Structure formats: C-alpha cells, structure tokens
C-alpha cells in the first residue's frame, strides 16, 4: 500500500477517517470555547491551560483501569458509545452558571473515557488495513487531525465571537453526535480482538507485559515526554496572546499537517529512522525563541516550524508496532495514546505553574529546554530499540 487512494479503497477506512476527523473538530472547537470560558471566569493561566489540556491527565487513571477493554469490546459499539458520551459531557459544560469546579469534574470523567478511545480507534485501524499499511493510514489520520484542528480553531474562534463560548460548546456536542452516527452506520460489526472480560487486573497485566521490554519503554518515553512538554508551550497560547491564540493554534496544526504529510507519504522508509531524532529536536528548539518574547509574525513562524517535528511521533509508532505482539496491538496503541495525552496534561500543568511564577513567554522557553534535554537523554536507549525493532518480525517480541 503506497498511496492515499488505496486507503479509501479499503473497506471501513473511509468511515473511520470521518469519525476521527469529526471528533477532532468537535474536541478542538469545544476546547477553545472552554479555555476562553475558564479564562474569562478566573483570569488564571494555570486553570486556562488545565481546562484545555488538563483532562488528558485523567487518562493515567483510564490507562490503569479501562484499557483492557480496547481489545475486548466490539469496535463499532465502543466508538459509537464513546462519541455519544463525549457529546453529552460537552453539552453539560455549556449549562449557564455551571461552577468551574463542576466543569473540571466533567473534564475528569471525559478524560478517563478518552483513554479507551485511542486504543479502540487505532487498534481497529491496524485491523482494517493490510500489513504494511498502518503508517500510511495513520499518517493520513494525523494529517486530517492537523486539518481538522486548523478548521476547528478557525471555526471555534468565529463561533465564540458569534455565539458565545457556551453556544460553541453546544456546536461541539452536536459534532460528537454526528461522529456517533457515522460510526454506527458506516463501520461493520467486528468481534473483539482478544477474548475475556475487560477488567482492572487484565489492564494491569497487559501494561506490565508491555512495559517489561526495555526497548518498548524507551520508545514510549520518547513518544510521551518531549511531546507533552511542548504541548505545555501550546497550552499558554491564550495567556501569551489572548487576541491571537486561535491563530497560533491554527499554524501549529498547519506545521503538524506538513510534517505528517512529508513523513508518511514522501519520505522513503530507509530514511525514516535517520530523520526521527532531528524531528524530535526540531519540535522543541524554535520555542526557545519565546525567551525573547517575539512579535506575533515571528511567534507564528516559530510555532509552525516546531510543529513539523510532531512527525517524529508517527515514526516512533511504527517502531512500537514492530516491537509489540499482535494480540496487544490495541492495548499498546491505547497506552501510547493515553500516556501521550496524560503527559500533555502534565506539560500543561507545569507550564501553567511556571507562567504563574514568571511569564507565559519565559515558561514556554523553559518547557522547550526541558524537552530538548529529555530527547538527548533518550538517544542511547532509542538506538538500541531501533536495532531491536529492525531485527524483529512484524508481530514483535512477546516479552
């Protein structure tokens, strides 16, 4: 499989693509509205950052309790139910006069449920596509995520001005319901990938099995930590440039879209391992410029360039799949997704706290420096993991 056209000829890829794009748009529109609402109510950079990215912290709880269900539930039913639950939670957040603590309780619940969504969605993607098609298929989903975020932030900015933040939240809820309808009507029935009942014990056993391999551990850390710290930078866009945060978010998504397009479609497989490390460095380095509090055009350029580095995540996922047994595919991808989003929440909390003590610009530069330090420290372990993944069969080791 070498072209995007071949992807859409694959049964069930198109509805899965549409479900993913619609949910990303709903999440983006709702996140911008909620961040604006909380910032207006509290004036706190920390609470604003947590409102937009903090729910990802709850994925740590979901990853240790719910994740075994990713391979043990029928994918169509799971995706439909999750989209409806997200829509209901988003609608609740639009209730006038809802106290800020209640908003965060709803975010906590949605964050726990979201930990299951990534495993179900990307496990199904790996099942739908033929062998060797995952990177191309995930690349297109990532590109769509970038495009949906660009459109979502632009749409969210317009809707916040035209309808108010609460009206924008209701629009996000409607988009989640649309995603549920596409999943229910467009996806076929498939049995669970693994037998047995979902349970906390099963989740913990699979987590321990995945974490027991040192090569997978280094790949997971490289997927989670540098990325999460840079999302901490992005969580400060609203307090850094209150009137232009949507512009910064949109160009960050544009950079991610460009990087995933190049890495997934145009970079030959023999070059992927060579560009992975430079991409992880590129993800952080431009944010050091924020120590000088750059003008808006320069800030937009730095954000766009840095976001090209998110393509390293796509290449690291390919390595993770080479190191993972097939029966744990959904769980492994769900653990990646949950850990990534949880670290993004940690990054947002750290960045928000640093901004409270200094300035948003200084905090962004600090997070970039930390991301670079972590990336450099992981180089030896990732080199060993690359050699191990190159020697593994596609199913990966069973350790």
Secondary structure by P-SEA (a helix, b strand, c coil): cccaaaaaaccaaaaaaaaaaaaaaaaaaaaaaaaaaaaaacccaaaaaaaacccccaaaaaaaccccccccccaaaaaaaaaaaaaaaaaaaacccccaaaaaaaaaaaaaaaaaaaaaaaaaaaaaccccaaaaaaaaaaaaaaaaaaaaaaaaaaaaaaccaaaaaaaaaaaaaaaaaaaacccccccccccccccaaaaaaaaaaaaccaaaaaaaaaacaaaaaaaaaaaaccccccccaaaaaaaaaaaaaaaaaaacccccccccccaaaaaaaaaccccccccccccaaaaaaaaaaaacccaaaaaaaaaaaaaccccaaaaaaaaaaaaaaaaaaaaaaaaaaaaaaccaaaaaaaaaaaaaaaaaaaaaaaaaaaaaaaacccccccc
